[in-house]
Amino acid sequence: MTLTIKTQARWILLLLALLCITIAPAQQRLIKGGDKVRLTCEEEPSLNRDYTITRDGLIVLSFVGAIPVGGLDEQEAASKIAAKLVEERIVPQATVHLSIVGASQQTVRYSGAVKVSGEAAWHDGMHLSDVIDLATPTSAADLSAIVIKTSKGKTITVNFVAEGADEQNPALRAGDEVFIPAKIVPDEVFVLGAVKKPGAVTLKPGLTVQNAIDAAGGLDTSADSSQVQLQRGAAKPARLDLRRDGNIVLRGGDRIVVQPLANEGYVMVGGEVMQPGPLAFHPGMTLTQAISAVGGESSRADISKVKVIRLADGKTSTQVYNLWKIKQGMKGDVRLVAGDRIEVAPSSKPRISIGTVITAAIIGILIFRR
């Protein structure tokens, strides 16, 4: 069979297209928050292990702290980490390999007039009712106006209590966010977030923001008193600081949302401690709290020589503290800041092991018998 020139050209183009598809490199998956990655550094084996990427896309390493890698592919992330290790003078050169070994967990978030805010692992067939069961709405919850922000950015309002409506219990997808609003009642205000008893508070003449929070059991241990939102009608929420704005008088239907303390970074704890590595920082953290949080010092530690290394204004400063005196109340505890590095020195005194003691005792007995 003889093919025309046009037909031959078509076959050639088809073969070239198939060849391009075959040899085209596979697009690398980008790193996301929640991914588990495996890192190796030939020059610094202590870094070799699996890490979980934070929700903000950070990988937290000993010696250097948090490095943003979200949105990068494996090779780009490895190059960035290697450059950081060299920049911080951890090693003169760094050969870093990184691979994604576990995909980020797919979740659905929920918040609002609920007893428990958080996120749930998504699964095929998950519906709104599953999230409502987990969140446990408060008595103030308005289940007729639940807002779902989909993973694609679309916002829908669902009447969960409507009878006979097929749309009252929609299926959810990974990445969706569910917000359960509070009912607007003229003689009530609502206190939500980081308080001990979230829910409705009866409105009395002159009721202030601080009064309402006290009626809700007060702030819990995770609350940030400088990050309080006052939501009034359809207006944009106002940001309040309780120390300054606690005396604002409330109106019926107002909603107060107390935000939890933000995680402002990490401190690194190394040297002679039980579990060296990064530690999530919170405002007010002290030296003794940080060392206690990693299991305390090891039996080989010299707690009279604990270094706190701090980078400020481009300059590194090192202070040495006597942890023993701090624990005895002879010295004040040391306030830390995000990014501090703590190094607990090893003891310079020779250690005598139990085996050495037993051996010496046996030798002594033998000599004595002679």
C-alpha positions as CSV (number, residue, x, y, z in Angstrom):
1,M,0.0,0.0,0.0
2,T,1.4,3.4,-1.0
3,L,0.8,6.3,1.3
4,T,0.3,9.8,0.0
5,I,2.7,12.5,1.1
6,K,0.0,14.1,3.3
7,T,-0.7,10.8,5.0
8,Q,3.0,10.2,5.6
9,A,3.3,13.7,7.1
10,R,0.4,13.0,9.5
11,W,2.0,9.7,10.7
12,I,5.3,11.4,11.2
13,L,3.7,14.2,13.3
14,L,1.8,11.6,15.3
15,L,5.0,9.6,16.0
16,L,6.8,12.8,17.1
17,A,4.0,13.7,19.4
18,L,4.0,10.2,21.0
19,L,7.8,10.4,21.3
20,C,7.6,13.8,23.1
21,I,5.0,12.4,25.5
22,T,7.2,9.4,26.2
23,I,10.4,11.3,26.9
24,A,8.8,14.3,28.7
25,P,10.0,14.4,32.3
26,A,7.3,13.9,34.9
27,Q,6.4,17.1,36.7
28,Q,7.6,16.9,40.2
29,R,5.1,17.2,43.0
30,L,5.4,20.4,45.1
31,I,5.9,20.2,48.9
32,K,2.9,21.1,51.0
33,G,2.2,21.6,54.7
34,G,1.7,18.2,56.3
35,D,3.9,16.3,53.9
36,K,6.5,13.9,55.4
37,V,9.9,14.2,53.8
38,R,13.1,12.3,54.1
39,L,16.3,14.3,54.3
40,T,19.9,13.3,54.1
41,C,23.0,15.4,54.4
42,E,26.3,13.6,53.7
43,E,28.4,16.1,55.7
44,E,26.1,16.2,58.8
45,P,24.5,12.7,59.4
46,S,22.7,14.0,62.6
47,L,20.2,15.6,60.3
48,N,19.3,12.4,58.5
49,R,15.8,11.5,59.3
50,D,12.1,12.0,58.3
51,Y,10.5,15.4,58.9
52,T,6.9,16.6,58.8
53,I,6.4,19.9,57.0
54,T,4.5,22.4,59.2
55,R,1.1,23.9,58.1
56,D,3.0,27.0,57.1
57,G,5.3,25.1,54.8
58,L,8.4,25.0,57.1
59,I,10.9,22.3,57.7
60,V,12.5,22.6,61.2
61,L,16.1,21.4,61.4
62,S,18.5,21.3,64.3
63,F,21.2,24.0,64.2
64,V,19.4,26.3,61.7
65,G,15.7,26.3,62.8
66,A,12.8,26.7,60.4
67,I,13.3,26.9,56.6
68,P,10.4,27.7,54.2
69,V,10.1,24.9,51.6
70,G,6.4,24.9,50.9
71,G,5.7,25.3,47.1
72,L,9.1,24.0,46.1
73,D,9.9,20.7,44.5
74,E,12.3,18.2,46.1
75,Q,15.4,19.4,44.3
76,E,14.7,23.1,45.0
77,A,14.0,22.4,48.6
78,A,17.3,20.4,48.9
79,S,19.3,23.2,47.3
80,K,17.7,25.8,49.7
81,I,18.5,23.7,52.8
82,A,22.1,23.1,51.6
83,A,22.6,26.8,51.1
84,K,21.2,27.5,54.6
85,L,23.5,25.0,56.2
86,V,26.5,26.6,54.5
87,E,25.3,30.1,55.3
88,E,24.9,29.3,59.0
89,R,28.4,27.7,58.9
90,I,27.1,24.4,60.1
91,V,29.2,22.7,57.4
92,P,31.7,24.2,54.8
93,Q,29.7,22.5,52.0
94,A,26.4,20.6,52.1
95,T,25.2,17.7,49.9
96,V,21.5,17.4,50.7
97,H,19.0,15.0,49.3
98,L,15.3,15.3,50.0
99,S,12.3,13.2,48.9
100,I,8.6,13.2,49.7
101,V,7.8,9.9,51.5
102,G,4.2,10.7,52.6
103,A,1.5,13.0,51.3
104,S,-0.1,15.6,53.5
105,Q,-3.1,14.4,55.3
106,Q,-6.3,15.6,53.7
107,T,-8.5,17.4,56.2
108,V,-11.7,19.4,56.7
109,R,-11.6,22.4,59.1
110,Y,-14.5,23.5,61.3
111,S,-15.1,26.5,63.6
112,G,-17.7,28.9,64.9
113,A,-20.3,28.3,67.6
114,V,-18.9,24.9,68.5
115,K,-17.5,23.4,71.6
116,V,-14.4,22.1,69.8
117,S,-12.8,23.9,66.8
118,G,-10.2,22.0,64.7
119,E,-9.9,19.8,61.7
120,A,-10.9,16.2,60.8
121,A,-9.2,13.8,58.5
122,W,-11.2,13.7,55.3
123,H,-12.5,10.4,53.9
124,D,-14.5,9.4,50.9
125,G,-18.2,9.8,51.6
126,M,-17.7,12.4,54.4
127,H,-20.8,14.7,54.8
128,L,-21.6,17.8,56.7
129,S,-23.3,15.7,59.4
130,D,-20.0,14.0,60.2
131,V,-18.3,17.3,60.9
132,I,-21.3,18.5,63.0
133,D,-21.0,15.4,65.2
134,L,-17.3,16.1,65.7
135,A,-17.6,19.8,66.4
136,T,-20.5,19.6,68.9
137,P,-22.4,22.8,68.2
138,T,-23.2,25.0,71.2
139,S,-26.7,26.0,72.2
140,A,-26.1,29.3,70.4
141,A,-25.3,27.6,67.0
142,D,-27.5,28.5,64.1
143,L,-27.6,25.3,62.1
144,S,-29.9,26.9,59.5
145,A,-27.1,29.1,58.1
146,I,-23.9,27.0,58.0
147,V,-21.3,28.4,55.7
148,I,-19.0,26.0,53.7
149,K,-16.0,27.4,52.0
150,T,-15.0,24.8,49.4
151,S,-11.4,23.9,48.5
152,K,-12.0,25.6,45.2
153,G,-12.8,29.0,46.9
154,K,-16.6,28.8,46.4
155,T,-18.8,29.8,49.4
156,I,-22.2,28.1,50.0
157,T,-24.8,28.5,52.8
158,V,-26.5,25.3,54.0
159,N,-29.7,25.0,56.1
160,F,-28.9,21.8,57.9
161,V,-32.3,21.6,59.7
162,A,-34.4,22.0,56.6
163,E,-36.9,19.2,56.2
164,G,-36.9,17.3,53.0
165,A,-34.1,19.3,51.4
166,D,-31.5,17.2,49.5
167,E,-28.9,20.0,49.9
168,Q,-29.1,20.0,53.8
169,N,-26.3,17.5,54.2
170,P,-23.8,17.9,51.3
171,A,-20.8,15.8,50.7
172,L,-17.5,17.5,51.7
173,R,-14.2,17.5,49.9
174,A,-10.6,17.6,51.3
175,G,-9.7,21.2,52.1
176,D,-13.3,22.4,52.7
177,E,-13.9,24.7,55.7
178,V,-17.1,24.6,57.7
179,F,-18.2,27.6,59.8
180,I,-21.3,27.3,62.1
181,P,-22.5,30.8,63.0
182,A,-24.2,31.8,66.2
183,K,-27.9,32.8,66.3
184,I,-28.6,36.5,66.6
185,V,-30.7,37.0,69.6
186,P,-31.5,40.6,70.8
187,D,-31.0,39.8,74.5
188,E,-27.8,37.7,74.1
189,V,-24.2,38.0,73.1
190,F,-21.9,35.2,72.2
191,V,-18.4,34.5,73.4
192,L,-16.4,32.0,71.4
193,G,-12.8,30.8,70.9
194,A,-10.2,30.4,73.7
195,V,-12.6,30.7,76.7
196,K,-13.5,28.1,79.2
197,K,-17.3,28.0,78.5
198,P,-18.0,29.2,75.0
199,G,-21.6,30.0,74.2
200,A,-24.4,32.6,74.8
201,V,-24.3,35.2,77.6
202,T,-27.4,37.1,78.7
203,L,-27.2,40.7,77.8
204,K,-27.6,43.1,80.7
205,P,-27.5,46.9,80.7
206,G,-23.8,48.0,80.6
207,L,-22.4,44.5,79.8
208,T,-18.8,45.0,78.7
209,V,-16.5,42.8,76.7
210,Q,-14.6,41.8,79.8
211,N,-17.9,41.1,81.7
212,A,-19.0,38.8,78.9
213,I,-15.7,36.9,78.9
214,D,-15.8,36.5,82.7
215,A,-19.4,35.1,82.3
216,A,-18.0,32.6,79.8
217,G,-15.6,31.2,82.4
218,G,-12.8,33.5,81.6
219,L,-9.8,33.0,79.3
220,D,-8.3,29.6,79.0
221,T,-4.6,29.0,79.0
222,S,-4.2,29.2,75.3
223,A,-5.9,32.7,75.0
224,D,-4.2,35.8,73.6
225,S,-5.8,38.7,75.4
226,S,-4.4,41.1,72.8
227,Q,-6.2,39.2,69.9
228,V,-9.9,39.5,70.5
229,Q,-12.4,40.1,67.7
230,L,-15.8,41.9,68.2
231,Q,-18.2,41.0,65.4
232,R,-21.2,43.3,65.1
233,G,-23.8,42.7,62.4
234,A,-22.4,42.7,58.9
235,A,-19.6,45.1,59.7
236,K,-16.0,44.1,59.5
237,P,-14.8,42.5,62.8
238,A,-13.0,44.9,65.1
239,R,-9.7,43.8,66.7
240,L,-9.6,44.4,70.4
241,D,-7.0,44.2,73.2
242,L,-8.6,43.3,76.5
243,R,-6.2,45.5,78.5
244,R,-7.3,48.5,76.5
245,D,-10.7,47.7,75.2
246,G,-12.3,45.4,77.8
247,N,-14.7,48.1,78.9
248,I,-16.5,48.4,75.5
249,V,-20.3,48.1,76.1
250,L,-21.9,45.3,74.1
251,R,-25.2,45.2,72.1
252,G,-27.6,42.3,71.5
253,G,-26.3,39.8,68.9
254,D,-22.6,40.9,69.3
255,R,-20.1,38.1,69.0
256,I,-16.7,38.0,70.8
257,V,-14.1,35.6,69.4
258,V,-10.9,35.2,71.5
259,Q,-8.0,34.0,69.4
260,P,-5.4,31.5,70.8
261,L,-1.8,32.4,71.2
262,A,0.1,32.4,67.9
263,N,3.0,30.1,67.4
264,E,5.7,32.7,66.6
265,G,8.5,30.3,65.7
266,Y,10.9,27.9,67.4
267,V,13.8,27.7,69.7
268,M,16.5,25.0,69.2
269,V,17.7,23.0,72.2
270,G,20.9,21.0,71.7
271,G,23.8,19.5,73.6
272,E,23.3,17.3,76.7
273,V,19.5,17.1,76.8
274,M,17.3,14.1,76.5
275,Q,15.6,15.0,73.2
276,P,17.6,17.6,71.4
277,G,15.9,19.4,68.5
278,P,13.4,22.2,67.7
279,L,10.8,23.3,70.2
280,A,7.7,25.4,69.3
281,F,8.1,28.8,70.9
282,H,5.4,30.7,72.8
283,P,5.6,34.2,74.3
284,G,6.9,34.1,77.9
285,M,8.9,30.9,77.4
286,T,11.9,30.6,79.8
287,L,15.1,28.7,79.7
288,T,14.0,26.2,82.4
289,Q,10.7,25.6,80.6
290,A,12.4,24.9,77.3
291,I,14.9,22.4,78.7
292,S,12.1,20.7,80.7
293,A,10.0,20.5,77.5
294,V,12.7,18.4,75.8
295,G,12.9,15.9,78.7
296,G,15.5,17.8,80.8
297,E,19.2,17.6,80.8
298,S,21.1,14.3,80.5
299,S,23.3,12.7,83.2
300,R,26.4,14.0,81.3
301,A,25.3,17.6,81.4
302,D,27.1,20.5,83.1
303,I,24.2,22.7,83.9
304,S,26.4,25.4,85.2
305,K,27.3,26.2,81.6
306,V,24.2,26.6,79.5
307,K,24.6,28.8,76.4
308,V,21.8,30.9,74.9
309,I,22.8,32.0,71.4
310,R,20.7,34.9,70.0
311,L,20.6,36.6,66.6
312,A,19.5,40.2,66.7
313,D,20.0,43.0,64.2
314,G,22.2,40.8,62.2
315,K,24.6,40.1,65.1
316,T,25.0,37.0,67.1
317,S,25.4,37.2,70.9
318,T,26.1,34.3,73.3
319,Q,25.3,34.4,77.0
320,V,26.2,31.6,79.5
321,Y,23.9,30.8,82.4
322,N,24.1,28.7,85.5
323,L,21.0,26.6,85.3
324,W,21.6,25.0,88.7
325,K,21.5,28.4,90.4
326,I,18.3,29.3,88.5
327,K,16.7,26.1,89.7
328,Q,17.7,26.8,93.2
329,G,16.1,30.3,93.1
330,M,19.5,32.0,93.4
331,K,19.2,33.5,89.9
332,G,16.2,34.6,87.9
333,D,15.0,32.6,85.0
334,V,15.9,33.7,81.5
335,R,13.2,34.8,79.0
336,L,13.7,33.5,75.5
337,V,12.7,34.9,72.1
338,A,11.8,33.0,69.0
339,G,15.0,31.8,67.1
340,D,17.1,31.4,70.3
341,R,19.5,28.4,70.3
342,I,20.2,26.7,73.6
343,E,23.3,24.5,74.1
344,V,23.8,22.5,77.2
345,A,27.5,21.7,77.7
346,P,28.8,18.3,78.6
347,S,30.5,17.9,82.0
348,S,34.3,18.0,82.0
349,K,34.5,15.8,85.0
350,P,35.4,12.1,84.3
351,R,32.5,9.7,84.8
352,I,33.0,6.5,86.6
353,S,30.7,3.8,85.3
354,I,29.1,1.0,87.4
355,G,31.2,-1.5,85.5
356,T,34.4,0.3,86.5
357,V,33.3,0.3,90.1
358,I,32.5,-3.4,90.1
359,T,35.8,-4.3,88.4
360,A,37.8,-2.2,91.0
361,A,35.9,-3.9,93.8
362,I,36.8,-7.4,92.5
363,I,40.4,-6.5,92.1
364,G,40.5,-5.1,95.6
365,I,39.0,-8.3,97.0
366,L,41.5,-10.5,95.2
367,I,44.4,-8.3,96.5
368,F,43.0,-8.4,100.0
369,R,42.8,-12.2,100.0
370,R,46.5,-12.5,99.1
